[in-house]
Amino acid sequence: MLPIAYGVLVSNMVSDVPNSRVLATIARNGSGEFVEKRSRFLCTLRRVETMDEAQNFVAEMRQLHWDARHHCTAIILGPDGHTQRSNDDGEPAGTAGAPMLAVLQAAKVSDVAAVVTRWFGGVLLGTGGLVRAYSHAVQVALENVGTLKRQYMQVVTLEVAASEVGKVENVLRQWLDQHHGTLGGVDYGERALLRAHIPPPELEKFMQWCQQFGITDIAHGDAIISDLR
C-alpha cells in the first residue's frame, strides 16, 4: 500500500449525475462535398456549445464563401439535443435546412452546427433533388469527420500533500485508465488538488479505492460531459 498523507475536502459522496442520455458529437471539425448537376454542395461541420458560437460559425462561412448563392444551416445543441434550428437560406421551404437537421438527428449527434454552401450550376434540381442533395452533403461530411461518444462524469477532488502528489497521480491515472475515467487536471501548490472524472457506475469502486489509502470523505463537484475516446 502506498503511504500517503492525505487532506480531504469533506462532503457526502452522492452522485449528482443526471439520468438523461448524452448524445454523441462530431469527432473533429471538417467538411465534405460533391457535385450534382453542376451545382457544388460543400458541407462544413463544426463543434459548438452555444448558439452564439453557431451563429458566428455561419457568419464565418458566409464571409469565406461569399461567392456562393446559398448557405443553409442546421444546428443541434445541448446534451440531449433539446435546442434545434435550421434555415433554408433562400431555397424552397423545407428543402435544405430541415433535411440537413434530419441527418444530424439520425446520427444522434449534438453540439454541432452544419453549413451547406451551394454554388448554383445553372440546372434546377427540383424539390426532391434539393432534399436529397442537402441531405447527402451532410452525410458525406459526417462520414469524413466521424462521431464521438460522450457521457456524464462525476467530478471528484482529492487534496494531496505536495510531497506525495507524484506518487498519487501515477496510481490515480492507472486506476482511471482501468475504469474508463479521466484526470481532469492537477493544481499544484503546498497541497495539490487532483480532479478525477469518474463514470457514475464506477463511483462506489472509486470510494473503496480511496479508502485503501486512508480517505474516508472526498469532495465532488458538478457533473460534466466527457468525451469517450
C-alpha positions in Angstrom: 0.0 0.0 0.0 1.3 3.4 -0.9 1.9 5.6 2.2 0.2 8.9 1.6 -0.6 11.9 3.8 -4.0 13.0 2.5 -6.0 16.0 3.3 -9.6 15.7 2.0 -12.4 18.1 1.2 -15.4 16.8 3.1 -18.8 16.2 1.6 -21.3 13.4 1.2 -20.5 11.1 -1.7 -23.8 11.4 -3.6 -23.6 11.5 -7.3 -25.4 14.4 -9.0 -25.0 13.0 -12.4 -28.3 13.4 -14.4 -30.1 10.3 -15.5 -30.7 11.5 -19.1 -28.7 10.1 -22.0 -25.9 12.2 -23.6 -25.9 12.4 -27.4 -22.7 11.9 -29.3 -20.9 14.7 -31.1 -18.6 15.0 -34.1 -15.0 13.7 -33.6 -13.5 16.7 -35.3 -14.3 19.7 -37.3 -14.3 19.1 -41.1 -16.2 19.0 -44.3 -17.4 17.0 -47.3 -18.6 18.0 -50.7 -20.0 16.7 -54.0 -21.3 18.0 -57.3 -24.9 17.4 -58.5 -25.9 18.6 -62.0 -23.1 21.2 -62.0 -24.1 22.6 -58.5 -21.4 22.2 -55.9 -22.5 21.4 -52.4 -20.0 21.8 -49.6 -21.0 20.9 -46.0 -18.8 22.2 -43.2 -19.3 20.8 -39.7 -18.1 22.5 -36.5 -18.5 21.5 -32.9 -20.1 24.3 -30.9 -21.5 24.7 -27.4 -23.7 27.8 -27.7 -26.0 29.4 -30.2 -23.6 32.4 -30.4 -20.8 30.1 -31.4 -23.0 28.5 -34.1 -24.1 31.9 -35.5 -20.5 33.1 -35.6 -19.6 30.0 -37.5 -22.4 30.6 -40.0 -21.2 34.2 -40.5 -17.7 33.0 -41.0 -18.8 30.5 -43.7 -20.8 33.3 -45.4 -17.7 35.6 -45.5 -15.3 32.8 -46.5 -17.6 31.6 -49.4 -19.0 35.0 -50.4 -19.4 33.9 -54.0 -21.9 31.1 -53.2 -25.7 31.5 -53.6 -26.9 29.7 -50.5 -25.6 28.9 -47.0 -28.1 26.6 -45.5 -27.8 25.6 -41.8 -28.8 23.0 -39.2 -27.8 23.3 -35.5 -28.3 21.0 -32.6 -27.2 22.0 -29.1 -27.4 20.5 -25.6 -26.6 17.1 -24.0 -29.9 15.7 -25.2 -30.2 17.9 -28.3 -33.0 20.0 -26.9 -32.1 23.1 -29.0 -32.5 22.7 -32.7 -32.5 25.3 -35.5 -32.5 25.1 -39.3 -32.6 27.6 -42.2 -33.2 27.2 -45.9 -31.4 30.5 -46.8 -33.5 31.2 -49.9 -34.0 27.6 -51.1 -37.7 26.5 -51.3 -39.1 26.0 -47.8 -38.3 22.6 -46.3 -35.8 21.5 -49.0 -32.5 22.3 -47.2 -32.3 23.1 -43.5 -34.9 20.6 -42.4 -33.3 17.7 -44.4 -29.9 18.6 -43.0 -31.3 18.6 -39.5 -32.9 15.2 -40.0 -29.5 13.8 -41.0 -27.9 15.1 -37.7 -30.8 13.7 -35.8 -30.5 10.3 -37.3 -26.7 10.3 -36.5 -27.7 11.1 -32.8 -25.2 14.0 -32.5 -25.4 17.3 -30.7 -23.3 20.4 -30.0 -22.8 20.6 -33.8 -23.5 23.2 -36.5 -23.7 22.3 -40.2 -23.5 24.8 -43.0 -24.1 23.5 -46.6 -22.8 26.1 -49.1 -24.2 25.8 -52.6 -22.7 27.2 -55.8 -25.6 27.1 -58.3 -24.6 25.3 -61.5 -27.4 26.5 -63.7 -29.6 23.4 -63.6 -32.7 23.3 -61.3 -32.8 20.2 -59.1 -36.5 20.4 -58.1 -37.8 19.9 -54.6 -36.9 16.2 -54.3 -33.5 16.8 -55.8 -32.7 19.6 -53.3 -33.8 17.5 -50.4 -31.5 14.6 -51.5 -28.6 16.9 -52.3 -28.6 18.8 -49.0 -29.1 15.5 -47.0 -26.3 13.8 -48.9 -23.9 16.7 -48.3 -24.3 16.4 -44.5 -24.0 12.6 -44.7 -20.7 12.9 -46.6 -19.3 15.4 -44.1 -20.3 13.2 -41.2 -18.6 10.2 -42.7 -15.4 12.3 -43.1 -15.3 13.6 -39.5 -16.7 10.6 -37.6 -18.6 10.8 -34.3 -17.5 10.6 -30.7 -19.5 9.1 -27.8 -19.9 11.1 -24.7 -21.2 10.5 -21.2 -21.8 12.3 -17.9 -18.9 12.1 -15.4 -18.8 12.8 -11.7 -16.0 15.3 -10.8 -14.2 14.1 -7.6 -11.5 16.2 -6.0 -8.6 14.9 -3.9 -6.3 17.2 -1.9 -2.8 15.7 -1.5 0.3 16.8 0.2 2.8 18.3 -2.2 5.4 15.7 -1.3 3.1 12.9 -2.3 1.4 14.3 -5.4 3.7 12.5 -7.9 3.0 9.1 -6.4 -0.7 9.7 -6.1 -1.0 11.0 -9.6 0.6 7.9 -11.0 -1.6 5.4 -9.2 -4.7 7.5 -9.8 -4.0 7.6 -13.6 -3.6 3.8 -13.6 -7.0 3.4 -11.8 -8.7 5.8 -14.1 -7.4 4.1 -17.2 -8.7 0.8 -16.0 -12.2 2.2 -15.1 -12.8 4.5 -18.1 -12.2 7.7 -16.1 -10.0 10.6 -16.8 -7.8 13.0 -14.8 -9.4 16.4 -15.3 -6.4 18.4 -14.0 -4.0 19.0 -11.2 -3.5 22.2 -9.3 0.0 22.3 -7.7 0.8 24.1 -4.5 1.6 23.4 -0.9 -1.3 21.0 -1.2 -2.2 19.7 -4.7 -5.7 19.3 -5.9 -6.4 16.4 -8.3 -9.7 16.4 -10.2 -10.8 13.0 -11.3 -13.7 12.4 -13.7 -15.5 9.2 -12.7 -18.2 7.3 -14.6 -21.2 7.0 -12.3 -21.2 3.2 -12.3 -17.6 3.3 -11.0 -18.1 5.8 -8.2 -18.5 3.2 -5.5 -15.4 1.4 -6.6 -13.5 4.7 -6.6 -14.6 5.3 -3.0 -13.3 1.9 -2.0 -10.0 2.6 -3.8 -9.6 5.9 -1.9 -10.4 4.2 1.4 -7.4 1.9 0.9 -5.2 5.0 1.2 -6.9 6.4 4.3 -9.5 8.5 2.5 -12.9 8.5 4.3 -14.5 11.6 2.7 -14.0 13.1 -0.7 -15.4 16.2 -2.5 -17.4 16.0 -5.6 -18.4 18.9 -7.9 -20.9 19.3 -10.6 -21.4 16.6 -13.2 -19.7 17.2 -16.5 -19.9 15.8 -20.0 -16.7 14.0 -21.1 -15.7 12.6 -24.5 -15.0 8.9 -24.7 -12.0 8.3 -26.9 
